Amino acid sequence: MNAVKPNRLKVGDTVGVIAPASPPNQENLVRGITFLKDLGLKVKGGKHVSRINGYLAGSDQERLEDFHEMFADPDVKAIICACGGFGTGRIAEQIDYELVKRNPKIFWGYSDITFLHTAIRQQAEQVTFHGPMLASDIGKEDTHQMSKKGFMQLFEPSSFVYTEQISPLDVLVDGEASGEIVGGNLSLLVSTLATEYEIETKGKLLLIEDVNEEPRSVDRMLNQLYMAGKLKDASGILVGDFCDCTPQRNLTLSLEEVIAHYVQLADRPAMKGFMMGHCNPNIAIPLGVQASMNTYEKKLIVDSGIL
């Protein structure tokens, strides 16, 4: 079944801001909210978006309450996450997915939000958006304009074409592939395995990215995805940005060697170099929509994520 696309945004619409994972930098968040207002949007902050509970933005119940309230509020047309970090997997089992299913709306974030992307798509059959967040990206003073430009896809339906005009792309396995685009942060994808929210990749284009993981850690996670059949099940593989994934020891494989090993084992069309993830710019795309990849033309075409 195709995932349901949310309605487009219009100037004057209200968007909700929540922190379902870690506490956001409040100064950056303020600047990020100003950016949304400059787009002509009204902003409603979650009740607990400023809470701090160790590495969590409030208790599980508080973060869950903000999530549910935004989906239940008919005036809120989109939900934008303030930042990632840690903790979305802790609330996934308590989410009312029927509430989400009855109220399709734009849901936007990345990194730790990957767990929610996967859960919402597979449990509530909705398109979500993998894109830069307010405090961790948009509110920073050096944010690239291309990161900000990605929000415009929420106002007008149109397909997105990624070519080397955006960034250099390297072919790992030649071929053409198409299917629903899924994935996100590698660590979070692996954490779904053997749970009710295990990532489904059969016949799909799988996006992977990560941050602050040594090659040996990336090796372990890709090996687990490979042994679970997730890489071979995919129709193709998109390798996003692996930020600061540098070795901290002398005896090591390179990140490039690790990724190439598993992608070639999977033997699915694959390219790397996509500026998606913990990078600047961070190019936003919808998840749960149809996409096609052609390594010969070094091109990725992604359907619109809105109606």
C-alpha positions as a Markdown table, in Angstrom:
| # | Residue | x | y | z |
|---|---|---|---|---|
| 1 | Met | 0.0 | 0.0 | 0.0 |
| 2 | Asn | 1.3 | 3.5 | -0.9 |
| 3 | Ala | 2.0 | 5.8 | 2.0 |
| 4 | Val | -0.5 | 8.7 | 2.4 |
| 5 | Lys | 0.8 | 12.1 | 1.5 |
| 6 | Pro | -0.1 | 15.1 | 3.7 |
| 7 | Asn | -1.6 | 18.3 | 2.4 |
| 8 | Arg | 0.7 | 21.1 | 1.3 |
| 9 | Leu | 1.4 | 24.1 | 3.5 |
| 10 | Lys | -0.1 | 27.5 | 2.8 |
| 11 | Val | 1.1 | 30.9 | 4.0 |
| 12 | Gly | -0.7 | 31.5 | 7.3 |
| 13 | Asp | -0.8 | 27.8 | 8.3 |
| 14 | Thr | 0.3 | 26.8 | 11.8 |
| 15 | Val | 3.2 | 24.4 | 12.3 |
| 16 | Gly | 4.0 | 22.6 | 15.6 |
| 17 | Val | 7.5 | 22.4 | 17.0 |
| 18 | Ile | 8.4 | 19.4 | 19.3 |
| 19 | Ala | 11.5 | 17.8 | 20.7 |
| 20 | Pro | 10.8 | 14.1 | 20.8 |
| 21 | Ala | 14.5 | 13.2 | 21.5 |
| 22 | Ser | 17.1 | 15.4 | 23.2 |
| 23 | Pro | 16.9 | 18.9 | 24.5 |
| 24 | Pro | 17.4 | 21.5 | 21.7 |
| 25 | Asn | 19.8 | 24.5 | 21.9 |
| 26 | Gln | 17.3 | 27.2 | 22.8 |
| 27 | Glu | 19.1 | 30.0 | 21.1 |
| 28 | Asn | 19.3 | 28.1 | 17.8 |
| 29 | Leu | 15.7 | 27.0 | 18.3 |
| 30 | Val | 14.6 | 30.7 | 18.5 |
| 31 | Arg | 16.4 | 31.4 | 15.2 |
| 32 | Gly | 14.9 | 28.3 | 13.6 |
| 33 | Ile | 11.4 | 29.4 | 14.6 |
| 34 | Thr | 12.1 | 32.9 | 13.2 |
| 35 | Phe | 12.9 | 31.2 | 9.9 |
| 36 | Leu | 9.5 | 29.4 | 9.9 |
| 37 | Lys | 7.8 | 32.7 | 10.6 |
| 38 | Asp | 9.7 | 34.4 | 7.8 |
| 39 | Leu | 8.1 | 31.7 | 5.5 |
| 40 | Gly | 4.7 | 33.1 | 6.5 |
| 41 | Leu | 3.9 | 30.4 | 8.9 |
| 42 | Lys | 2.5 | 30.5 | 12.5 |
| 43 | Val | 4.4 | 28.5 | 15.1 |
| 44 | Lys | 3.0 | 26.5 | 18.0 |
| 45 | Gly | 5.6 | 25.2 | 20.4 |
| 46 | Gly | 5.1 | 22.0 | 22.3 |
| 47 | Lys | 4.5 | 22.4 | 26.0 |
| 48 | His | 7.7 | 20.5 | 26.9 |
| 49 | Val | 10.0 | 21.7 | 24.1 |
| 50 | Ser | 12.3 | 23.4 | 26.7 |
| 51 | Arg | 12.4 | 20.6 | 29.2 |
| 52 | Ile | 15.7 | 18.9 | 30.1 |
| 53 | Asn | 15.9 | 15.4 | 31.5 |
| 54 | Gly | 19.5 | 14.3 | 31.2 |
| 55 | Tyr | 20.0 | 13.6 | 27.5 |
| 56 | Leu | 16.2 | 13.7 | 27.0 |
| 57 | Ala | 13.9 | 16.6 | 26.3 |
| 58 | Gly | 11.6 | 15.8 | 29.3 |
| 59 | Ser | 10.2 | 12.5 | 30.4 |
| 60 | Asp | 9.0 | 9.9 | 27.9 |
| 61 | Gln | 5.4 | 10.9 | 28.9 |
| 62 | Glu | 6.0 | 14.6 | 28.3 |
| 63 | Arg | 7.6 | 14.1 | 24.9 |
| 64 | Leu | 4.8 | 11.6 | 23.9 |
| 65 | Glu | 2.2 | 14.2 | 25.1 |
| 66 | Asp | 3.7 | 16.9 | 22.8 |
| 67 | Phe | 3.7 | 14.4 | 19.9 |
| 68 | His | 0.1 | 13.4 | 20.4 |
| 69 | Glu | -1.2 | 16.9 | 20.9 |
| 70 | Met | 0.3 | 18.2 | 17.7 |
| 71 | Phe | -1.2 | 15.3 | 15.7 |
| 72 | Ala | -4.5 | 15.8 | 17.4 |
| 73 | Asp | -4.7 | 19.6 | 16.9 |
| 74 | Pro | -6.6 | 20.3 | 13.6 |
| 75 | Asp | -5.0 | 23.7 | 13.4 |
| 76 | Val | -1.5 | 22.3 | 13.2 |
| 77 | Lys | -0.7 | 21.4 | 9.5 |
| 78 | Ala | 2.9 | 20.3 | 10.0 |
| 79 | Ile | 5.2 | 19.0 | 12.8 |
| 80 | Ile | 8.8 | 20.1 | 12.7 |
| 81 | Cys | 11.3 | 18.5 | 15.1 |
| 82 | Ala | 13.6 | 20.8 | 17.0 |
| 83 | Cys | 16.6 | 18.4 | 17.0 |
| 84 | Gly | 17.5 | 14.8 | 17.2 |
| 85 | Gly | 19.9 | 13.2 | 19.7 |
| 86 | Phe | 18.6 | 10.2 | 21.7 |
| 87 | Gly | 15.3 | 8.8 | 22.9 |
| 88 | Thr | 12.6 | 8.5 | 20.1 |
| 89 | Gly | 12.7 | 4.7 | 20.3 |
| 90 | Arg | 11.7 | 5.0 | 24.0 |
| 91 | Ile | 8.3 | 6.4 | 23.0 |
| 92 | Ala | 7.6 | 4.5 | 19.8 |
| 93 | Glu | 5.6 | 1.7 | 21.5 |
| 94 | Gln | 3.3 | 4.2 | 23.3 |
| 95 | Ile | 2.4 | 6.2 | 20.2 |
| 96 | Asp | -1.3 | 6.1 | 19.2 |
| 97 | Tyr | -0.7 | 5.3 | 15.5 |
| 98 | Glu | -4.5 | 5.3 | 14.8 |
| 99 | Leu | -4.4 | 9.0 | 15.9 |
| 100 | Val | -1.6 | 9.6 | 13.5 |
| 101 | Lys | -3.4 | 7.7 | 10.7 |
| 102 | Arg | -6.6 | 9.8 | 11.2 |
| 103 | Asn | -4.6 | 13.0 | 11.0 |
| 104 | Pro | -2.1 | 12.9 | 8.2 |
| 105 | Lys | 0.2 | 15.9 | 8.3 |
| 106 | Ile | 3.8 | 16.8 | 7.5 |
| 107 | Phe | 6.3 | 15.3 | 10.0 |
| 108 | Trp | 9.9 | 16.5 | 9.5 |
| 109 | Gly | 13.3 | 15.6 | 11.0 |
| 110 | Tyr | 16.2 | 13.3 | 10.8 |
| 111 | Ser | 18.9 | 11.6 | 12.8 |
| 112 | Asp | 17.3 | 10.0 | 15.9 |
| 113 | Ile | 13.9 | 10.9 | 14.3 |
| 114 | Thr | 14.6 | 8.1 | 11.9 |
| 115 | Phe | 13.0 | 5.7 | 14.4 |
| 116 | Leu | 9.8 | 7.7 | 14.2 |
| 117 | His | 10.0 | 8.0 | 10.4 |
| 118 | Thr | 10.1 | 4.2 | 10.2 |
| 119 | Ala | 7.4 | 3.6 | 12.8 |
| 120 | Ile | 5.0 | 6.2 | 11.3 |
| 121 | Arg | 5.4 | 4.9 | 7.7 |
| 122 | Gln | 5.0 | 1.3 | 8.7 |
| 123 | Gln | 2.3 | 1.6 | 11.4 |
| 124 | Ala | 0.3 | 4.6 | 10.1 |
| 125 | Glu | 1.2 | 4.4 | 6.4 |
| 126 | Gln | 2.2 | 8.0 | 6.1 |
| 127 | Val | 4.9 | 9.9 | 4.1 |
| 128 | Thr | 7.3 | 11.8 | 6.4 |
| 129 | Phe | 10.2 | 14.1 | 5.6 |
| 130 | His | 14.0 | 13.5 | 6.2 |
| 131 | Gly | 15.3 | 17.0 | 6.5 |
| 132 | Pro | 17.3 | 19.6 | 8.6 |
| 133 | Met | 15.9 | 20.5 | 12.0 |
| 134 | Leu | 15.4 | 23.9 | 13.7 |
| 135 | Ala | 17.9 | 23.9 | 16.5 |
| 136 | Ser | 20.5 | 21.5 | 15.1 |
| 137 | Asp | 20.6 | 22.9 | 11.6 |
| 138 | Ile | 18.4 | 25.9 | 10.5 |
| 139 | Gly | 19.1 | 28.0 | 13.6 |
| 140 | Lys | 22.8 | 27.9 | 13.2 |
| 141 | Glu | 24.4 | 31.0 | 11.8 |
| 142 | Asp | 26.4 | 29.1 | 9.1 |
| 143 | Thr | 23.4 | 27.1 | 7.7 |
| 144 | His | 23.6 | 26.6 | 4.0 |
| 145 | Gln | 20.8 | 28.2 | 1.9 |
| 146 | Met | 20.2 | 24.8 | 0.2 |
| 147 | Ser | 19.2 | 23.4 | 3.6 |
| 148 | Lys | 16.7 | 26.2 | 4.0 |
| 149 | Lys | 15.4 | 25.9 | 0.5 |
| 150 | Gly | 14.3 | 22.3 | 1.1 |
| 151 | Phe | 11.4 | 23.6 | 3.1 |
| 152 | Met | 9.9 | 25.0 | -0.1 |
| 153 | Gln | 8.9 | 21.5 | -1.1 |
| 154 | Leu | 6.2 | 21.7 | 1.5 |
| 155 | Phe | 4.3 | 24.4 | -0.3 |
| 156 | Glu | 4.1 | 23.1 | -3.9 |
| 157 | Pro | 4.0 | 19.5 | -5.1 |
| 158 | Ser | 6.9 | 18.8 | -7.5 |
| 159 | Ser | 9.4 | 16.0 | -8.0 |
| 160 | Phe | 13.0 | 16.5 | -6.8 |
| 161 | Val | 16.0 | 15.6 | -9.0 |
| 162 | Tyr | 19.4 | 15.1 | -7.4 |
| 163 | Thr | 22.4 | 15.2 | -9.8 |
| 164 | Glu | 26.0 | 16.2 | -9.5 |
| 165 | Gln | 25.0 | 19.8 | -9.8 |
| 166 | Ile | 24.3 | 19.4 | -6.0 |
| 167 | Ser | 27.3 | 17.3 | -5.0 |
| 168 | Pro | 29.7 | 14.8 | -6.6 |
| 169 | Leu | 28.3 | 11.3 | -6.8 |
| 170 | Asp | 30.3 | 8.1 | -6.9 |
| 171 | Val | 28.9 | 4.9 | -8.3 |
| 172 | Leu | 29.5 | 1.8 | -6.0 |
| 173 | Val | 27.4 | -0.7 | -8.0 |
| 174 | Asp | 26.1 | 0.1 | -11.5 |
| 175 | Gly | 22.5 | -0.2 | -12.4 |
| 176 | Glu | 19.0 | 1.3 | -12.3 |
| 177 | Ala | 16.6 | 0.9 | -9.4 |
| 178 | Ser | 13.3 | 2.2 | -8.3 |
| 179 | Gly | 10.9 | 1.9 | -5.4 |
| 180 | Glu | 9.6 | 3.6 | -2.2 |
| 181 | Ile | 12.5 | 5.5 | -0.6 |
| 182 | Val | 13.1 | 4.5 | 3.1 |
| 183 | Gly | 15.8 | 4.7 | 5.7 |
| 184 | Gly | 17.8 | 7.4 | 7.4 |
| 185 | Asn | 20.3 | 7.1 | 10.2 |
| 186 | Leu | 22.1 | 3.8 | 10.2 |
| 187 | Ser | 22.3 | 3.4 | 14.0 |
| 188 | Leu | 18.6 | 3.9 | 14.3 |
| 189 | Leu | 17.7 | 1.6 | 11.4 |
| 190 | Val | 19.7 | -1.2 | 13.1 |
| 191 | Ser | 18.0 | -0.5 | 16.4 |
| 192 | Thr | 14.6 | -1.4 | 14.8 |
| 193 | Leu | 15.7 | -4.9 | 14.0 |
| 194 | Ala | 13.8 | -7.7 | 15.8 |
| 195 | Thr | 11.2 | -5.2 | 17.0 |
| 196 | Glu | 7.7 | -4.4 | 15.9 |
| 197 | Tyr | 9.2 | -1.5 | 14.0 |
| 198 | Glu | 11.8 | -3.4 | 12.0 |
| 199 | Ile | 12.7 | -1.5 | 8.8 |
| 200 | Glu | 11.1 | -3.0 | 5.7 |
| 201 | Thr | 13.4 | -2.7 | 2.7 |
| 202 | Lys | 12.0 | -5.3 | 0.2 |
| 203 | Gly | 11.9 | -3.6 | -3.2 |
| 204 | Lys | 12.7 | -0.2 | -1.8 |
| 205 | Leu | 15.5 | 2.4 | -2.2 |
| 206 | Leu | 17.4 | 2.4 | 1.1 |
| 207 | Leu | 19.0 | 5.6 | 2.3 |
| 208 | Ile | 21.8 | 5.4 | 5.0 |
| 209 | Glu | 23.7 | 8.1 | 6.8 |
| 210 | Asp | 25.4 | 8.5 | 10.2 |
| 211 | Val | 27.6 | 10.7 | 12.4 |
| 212 | Asn | 30.5 | 10.2 | 14.9 |
| 213 | Glu | 30.8 | 6.4 | 14.2 |
| 214 | Glu | 34.2 | 4.8 | 13.6 |
| 215 | Pro | 34.6 | 2.6 | 10.6 |
| 216 | Arg | 34.5 | -0.5 | 12.9 |
| 217 | Ser | 31.1 | 0.6 | 14.2 |
| 218 | Val | 29.8 | 1.2 | 10.7 |
| 219 | Asp | 31.1 | -2.2 | 9.8 |
| 220 | Arg | 29.2 | -3.9 | 12.6 |
| 221 | Met | 26.0 | -2.1 | 11.8 |
| 222 | Leu | 26.1 | -2.7 | 8.1 |
| 223 | Asn | 27.0 | -6.4 | 8.7 |
| 224 | Gln | 23.9 | -6.7 | 10.9 |
| 225 | Leu | 21.7 | -5.1 | 8.2 |
| 226 | Tyr | 23.3 | -7.4 | 5.7 |
| 227 | Met | 22.8 | -10.6 | 7.7 |
| 228 | Ala | 19.2 | -9.5 | 8.4 |
| 229 | Gly | 18.7 | -9.4 | 4.6 |
| 230 | Lys | 17.9 | -5.7 | 4.6 |
| 231 | Leu | 20.6 | -4.8 | 2.0 |
| 232 | Lys | 19.9 | -7.6 | -0.4 |
| 233 | Asp | 16.1 | -7.0 | -0.1 |
| 234 | Ala | 16.5 | -3.3 | -1.2 |
| 235 | Ser | 16.2 | -2.4 | -4.9 |
| 236 | Gly | 19.0 | 0.1 | -4.5 |
| 237 | Ile | 21.2 | 1.8 | -1.9 |
| 238 | Leu | 21.7 | 5.6 | -1.4 |
| 239 | Val | 24.7 | 6.4 | 0.7 |
| 240 | Gly | 24.3 | 9.8 | 2.4 |
| 241 | Asp | 26.7 | 11.7 | 4.5 |
| 242 | Phe | 28.8 | 9.9 | 7.2 |
| 243 | Cys | 29.9 | 13.0 | 9.2 |
| 244 | Asp | 33.0 | 12.7 | 11.4 |
| 245 | Cys | 33.1 | 8.9 | 11.0 |
| 246 | Thr | 36.9 | 8.8 | 11.2 |
| 247 | Pro | 39.0 | 6.0 | 12.8 |
| 248 | Gln | 40.5 | 6.6 | 16.2 |
| 249 | Arg | 43.0 | 3.8 | 16.0 |
| 250 | Asn | 46.0 | 3.0 | 13.8 |
| 251 | Leu | 44.9 | -0.4 | 12.6 |
| 252 | Thr | 41.7 | 0.2 | 10.7 |
| 253 | Leu | 39.8 | -0.1 | 7.5 |
| 254 | Ser | 38.7 | 3.2 | 5.9 |
| 255 | Leu | 35.0 | 4.1 | 5.9 |
| 256 | Glu | 35.0 | 3.9 | 2.1 |
| 257 | Glu | 36.3 | 0.3 | 2.3 |
| 258 | Val | 33.7 | -0.7 | 4.8 |
| 259 | Ile | 30.8 | 0.8 | 2.9 |
| 260 | Ala | 32.0 | -0.6 | -0.5 |
| 261 | His | 32.4 | -4.1 | 1.0 |
| 262 | Tyr | 28.7 | -4.4 | 2.1 |
| 263 | Val | 27.2 | -2.6 | -0.8 |
| 264 | Gln | 29.0 | -4.9 | -3.2 |
| 265 | Leu | 28.0 | -7.9 | -1.2 |
| 266 | Ala | 24.4 | -6.8 | -1.5 |
| 267 | Asp | 24.9 | -6.4 | -5.3 |
| 268 | Arg | 22.3 | -3.7 | -5.6 |
| 269 | Pro | 22.7 | -0.5 | -7.7 |
| 270 | Ala | 24.3 | 2.0 | -5.3 |
| 271 | Met | 25.7 | 5.5 | -5.3 |
| 272 | Lys | 27.4 | 7.6 | -2.5 |
| 273 | Gly | 27.9 | 11.3 | -2.0 |
| 274 | Phe | 24.3 | 12.4 | -1.3 |
| 275 | Met | 24.3 | 15.4 | 1.0 |
| 276 | Met | 21.7 | 14.0 | 3.3 |
| 277 | Gly | 22.3 | 13.7 | 7.0 |
| 278 | His | 24.6 | 15.5 | 9.4 |
| 279 | Cys | 26.0 | 17.8 | 6.8 |
| 280 | Asn | 25.8 | 21.3 | 5.6 |
| 281 | Pro | 23.9 | 21.6 | 3.3 |
| 282 | Asn | 21.5 | 18.9 | 4.4 |
| 283 | Ile | 19.2 | 18.2 | 1.4 |
| 284 | Ala | 15.6 | 17.3 | 2.5 |
| 285 | Ile | 13.6 | 14.5 | 0.8 |
| 286 | Pro | 10.3 | 12.8 | 1.6 |
| 287 | Leu | 10.3 | 9.2 | 2.8 |
| 288 | Gly | 7.7 | 6.7 | 1.7 |
| 289 | Val | 7.3 | 8.1 | -1.8 |
| 290 | Gln | 8.4 | 6.5 | -5.1 |
| 291 | Ala | 11.9 | 7.3 | -6.3 |
| 292 | Ser | 14.2 | 6.1 | -9.1 |
| 293 | Met | 18.0 | 6.0 | -9.3 |
| 294 | Asn | 20.2 | 5.7 | -12.4 |
| 295 | Thr | 23.9 | 5.2 | -11.8 |
| 296 | Tyr | 24.8 | 5.7 | -15.5 |
| 297 | Glu | 23.3 | 9.2 | -15.5 |
| 298 | Lys | 24.2 | 9.7 | -11.8 |
| 299 | Lys | 20.6 | 10.8 | -11.1 |
| 300 | Leu | 18.0 | 10.3 | -8.3 |
| 301 | Ile | 14.4 | 11.4 | -8.9 |
| 302 | Val | 12.1 | 11.6 | -5.9 |
| 303 | Asp | 8.3 | 12.1 | -6.1 |
| 304 | Ser | 6.7 | 14.9 | -4.3 |
| 305 | Gly | 5.8 | 14.2 | -0.7 |
| 306 | Ile | 2.7 | 16.4 | -0.5 |
| 307 | Leu | -0.7 | 16.7 | -2.1 |
